[in-house]
Amino acid sequence: MGALPPSIFLCLAGTYCHLFNFRVDEEMIVIPGRIPVVIHPFFWLVAALIGWINDQSLVGVMTWIGIVFFSVLFHEFGHALTAVAFRQKANIQLVALGGLTSYDGPKLKFWQQFLIVLNGPLFGFLLFLFATLARAYDTTGSVFLHFLLVRVQYANLIWSIANLFPVLPLDGGQLLRIVLEAGFGPRGYLASLIGGAVLAGLFGLGFCLLQAYLIAAFFFLFGFQSFELWRKSRSVTKQDRDDDLRHLFGDAEEAFQAGKKMEAEHLFVEIRKRTSTGLLYAAATQYLAFLHMQRGQKEEAYQMLLPLETQLADEARCLLHQLAADHSNWELVAKLSIDCYQLAPTQATALRNARAFAFLHQPKFAGGWLQTAWQAGGLDLKKVLNEESFQAIKLDPDFQHFIHAMR
């Protein structure tokens, strides 16, 4: 925590919680209200680090902690108050790298989303303007007040400008996403991700040339996150961005997790009826496949998962791996073999892979997987070798090499 011992932060936090009726939940400070504010412990750590970098003194660090806290909170209230004006329920979190405002409520038009995002930086510029006017009309001659106002100016101007860079998750990236999505739908959303990734890389290189390596690292991180999100979102459809369908999917998940299987199944079926492709369709299909599997309806589960092979989550891929073996789809079992063993490194998975490669007449892979299954212990090797799957390669030298190693 910079130059300050942790005890000072704990005492300060305790004092403020007592004075202002805050509470601490699992080391997080919670400020209740119509717009609740949650402050994570690492927020204070980063604020102290910023203070130490800029002013390596106790007073400087404490001042910067206050400036960062107030400035970030003021910025986030720009988002939150605008969201509330549009009948949304908003909340704010102050985390290690800044603030996050989330909201939920009636479906918003794109221009309303745009204003919610824009008003964060605008509030930052207002705080900069206030500090500038306060300096201009200050007649107190206070050195500390001058010290404070200069830093408020500096923090809010630099951060508000930087936050408008068109890179996600910065506000500028969000504004770009909203504009492109309003004009081009899901394709615009994907374009904002890949465009933001490219721009983040360029900004990162630029800051490297300026020897601002810490800022460059953040932009490289933003670029990587945008690229990963783009890679995972290529199947996004217009229905995936539909708020009603997303709420319906949320209700279905809650019912599933609460054990209300009939209700969950009904909702997932409804989602599949209202969509034909995309992430919501794939997710609803996977849940339905698990429900069919729980009832012993393996054929229905297999037919549901098979067309979505490349879109499946980890657990669903493992289920498809198992069902493909039950349906003698050995090519698919072999294709999924490594991924599924990494996800579920069990003897059953290794043995399933060994049988698949044996049926495909690939003795090296079959022997390797059989040895992996044997190493788990308790395998009746003689009984397994008498199975139909291994008869065609049983005497192959490459396969026998593994067998001899197991005896």
N, C-alpha and C positions, 0 to 999 in steps of 0.2 A: 504493500500500500504506500509506495513512494517513501517519503521521509517520515511518515507518521506511523506509530505503532498501532496494531489493531485495536487495542483497548480504547484509544481515543475515539475511534469510529463507533465502537459499541456504546460508549457513554453518550456520545452525541445523538445516536439513533434512539437510545432509550429515553433521553430527555425530550426529544421532539415528539416521540410517540405518546409520552405522558401529557405533554402540553396540548397537543392537537388531536387527541383521541385516535391516533393511528393504532394499528395493531401489527404484530409481526407473525407471519405464518411461514414456518419452515425457513427461517432466516430471511424472508422477504417482508418488506414493509408494505402494508396495504392501507391506502387512504380511501375510505368509503365515500360514497356520494353518488349523485346521478351519473357522473362519469368517474367510475372508480379508477384509481391509479395503483399499480403494483410496481414496486421498485426492487429489482433483483440485486443481490449483494455485489456482483461484479460491476454493476454500474458505478458504485462508489470507487472501486478499485481503478477503473479506467479513468474516471474523473480526476482521481488523485495523481495518476500517472501523467495525464495531460498537464496538470498543475506543476508537477515536478519538472517536466520537460521545458515548460515556459518560464517558471519562476522557482528556482531551487531554494525556497525558503518556506518556513512554516506558514507565515502569513500568505505568501503567494499560493501555496497549495490549497489552503483553506478557502481563499478567495476564488480560485479556479473551480473548486468543487461546487461552491455556491452558484457561480456563473454557468457552469455546465448544467447543473440541475435545473436552474430556472429557465435557461435558454431552451433546453431540450423539451422541458415540460410545456413551455409557452408554444413552441413549434407544434407539439402534438395536440395541444388544445385547439390550434388552428384547424387541424383535421377533425378532431372530435366534435367541436362545437358546430362545424358545418354539417357533419353527419347527423347530429341531433336535430338541426334545423330541417333536415329532410326526413324526420321521423324515424331515425335509426337509434338503436341502443348501442352506445359506444363505450369502450374501455381502453385504457392506456397502460402500456407496460414500458418501463425504463430498464433496458437490458445493457449488456456490456458495450455494444457498439452504437448505442443511441436509444431511440424510442420506437415503439410500435403501437399504432392505433388500429384496433379492429372494431368492426361494427356489424350489426345484423338488424334486419327489418324489412319493410316493403321493398320490392324490386326497384332499383334505381336506374334512371336513364343515364346514358353515357355522359351527358353534360353535367349531371349531378355528381357522378363519380369524378369527373375532371376537376370540378370545383373543390371537392373534398380533399383531393390530393394537392391541388395548387395552393390552397390556403395555408398549408403548413409552411412552405417557404415564404409566403407573403407575411405571415406572422413574424417570421424571423427578420425579414426586412423592416417590418414595423418596429421591432425591438431595436434594430440598428439605428433607425431614424430617431427613435426616442432618445437613445444614448447620445446621438450626435447633437440633437437640440439641447439636451441637458448640459452637455459640455459647452455649447455655444453661449448659453445663458447662465452658466454657473458663476456666481459672484462670491461663493464661500471661501475660495482660495484653499480648499481642503486638498492636501496632497493625496490622501487615500481615495477621496471621491474621484479625483482625476484618474488615479491608478485604476479604479474600478470601471469607470465609464469607458476608458480606452479599451480595456479588455472585453467589455460587453460589445463594443463596436466591432472589434477585430473578430471575435468568435462568431457573431451572428452574420456579419457580412460574408466572411469566408465560407462558413458552413452553408449558408443559404444559396450561395452561388454554386458551390460544389454539389449540393444536393439536387441541383437542376441538371446535372450531367445526365444525358439520356441512356443511363445504364441501370438495369435492375440490380438490387432492390431500391435504389435511390428514387426519390420522387420524380425526377426527370424521366427515368425509365418507366415509371408507372404512367406518367402522362403520355409518353410515346405509345405505350401499350394500349391505353384507352383510345387514343386517336386512330391507331391502325386497326384495332378491333372494331371500332365503330364503322370504319370504312370498308373493311375487308373480312370481317368475321373471324373465324378460327385461323384462317391464313394470316391475317394481320397480327393476331396474337403470337403465332409462331415466328413471324417476321420480326416482331419486337424482341423476341428472345435471341434469335441468331444475330440480329443487328446489334443488340446490346452486348452480346458476347464479343463480337468483332471490335466494337468501339471500346469496350473495357480493355481488351488487349492492346489497342493503340494507345489509350490513355496510360496504361501501365508502362509501355515502352517509353512514352514521353516523359513520365516521371522518373524512370530509370536514367534517362539522359540528363535529367536535372539533378540526379543523385538523391532524389527523394524516395528512397527505397521502401520505406514503410508504407507510404501512400501507394506506390506502385504495387506492392504486395496485395493491398486491399483490392485494387482494380483487377489484378490477375485472379484473385479469389472470386470477385463478382463475375468475371468473364467465365470462369469454370462453372460456377453455379448456374449461370444462364444457359450455357451449352448443355449441361446435364439435364436441366429442366426442358430444354428444347428436344433433346433426344428422347426423353420419357413422354413428351406431350405430342409427338407427331401423329398420334391417333386421335387427337382431340377433335370433336365435331361441334357443330352449333348446339346440339342438344346437351353436350357436356357443360356448356356455359350457361345453360338455362337454370335460373335460380329455383324454379318450382321443382324441376327434376332433381336438382341437388338436394333440396330439402326432403323430397320424397325418398331419396336414397339414404339420407341421414336417418329418417324414421325407420326405414327397413333395417338398417344396421343396428339401431337401438333395440328393435324388436328381436333381432337375431341374438344379440348379446344377452338379452334378458330371458332367453329361452322360449320366447313366443314364436315358435317355428311356423305355425300355420299363418299367423299374421305377417311374418317376415316373407314367407314364400309368396303370399298374395301380392305384397308390395314389389318384390323383385320381378314377378311376372308382369306386373303393370309397367315397370320401367322398361322391360324388354319389348313390350307392346308399343311403347311410345318412342323407342329408339331402335335402330337396326345395326348401328356401328358405334364406335367410339369407346371411351373409357368407362362411362357409366354402364353401357351395355355389357362390356366385358366383365366388369366387376359384379354386376347383378347375375350374370351367367355363372360365374365362379361360385357365388354363394348358393345358387340353386343346385349346382353340381354337388356341392358338399351335402346339401339337404337330401338329395337323391341317394348319395352314397350312404348316409346314415340310415336310410330306409332299405338299404341293400339293393337299390336300383342301379346297378353298375352300368348297364347298357345306356340308360338315359344320361348318366353322368359323363360317360365316355363320349357320346355323340355331342354333348354340349361343349365339352372342353376341346375336342379335336380341332375344330376350325379356328380356335383362338390360341393355338400353340405358341405363337410368338408374342402374345400379349398377356400371358398369364403371370400372376404373382408367384412367389417361390413355392408356397404350399400347394397351389393349384398345379404347378409344374410337376411336383412330386406325385400328386394324385394321378395326373395324366400318365406319368411314367409307370405307375403301378397298373393302371387300367390298360395301357397299351400292351403290357406283358400279358394280362389276362385275355386280351384279344389277339395275341400273337402278332402284334405289329412290332416286329423286332427291329426294323429300321428306326422307328421312332424311339424305342427303348435305348438303342445304341446312341442315337443323336443326343438324348437327354442324359446319358449315363454319367458323365463327369459332373455336370451341374447338380444333378440330383444327389449324387454321393456327397458332394461338398455340403449340400443343404441337410442331408440325412445320412451321415456316415455309419450306416448299420450293415450288419451281415446280410439282411434280406435285400437291401439295395444292391450290394456287391454281387450277390448270387443272381439276382435278376439280370444284372449287366452281363455276367458270365454266360448265362443261358442265351441272351440275345446275340452276343458275338459268336457263340458256338453255332447257333442256327444260321448265322450269316457267313459261316466258314472262315472266320478270322481267328485262328488258333492262338496267336500271341496275345491278343486282347482278351480272349476267353480265358486263357491260362492265367493272365495277370489278375483279372477280376476274381477268378476262383481262388487264387492264392490270397487275395485281400479278404475274401469271405472266410477262408480257413484260418487266417491269423486272428480273427475275432474270437475263435475258440468254440468248441462244442460241435463242430461240423462233422457229420458222418460222410467222409470223403468217398468211401466205397459206394454208398447208396446214391450219392449225387452223381458219380461217374456212370452209374448204370441208367441214368435218365436218358430219355430219347434225344434230348438236345445235344448231348456230348458224343453220341455214337459216331457221327461222321468225322469227327476230328480226334477221336480218342487215341489213335495211334500216330497222329502227326508228331514229328520230332519237336517242333516248336512248342506244342502243347505238353508233350511228355517232359520237356525241360522243367516246366513248373511243377508237374506232378512229382517228379523225383525230388524236388526241393521240399515238398510237403511231407515226404515219407522218411 
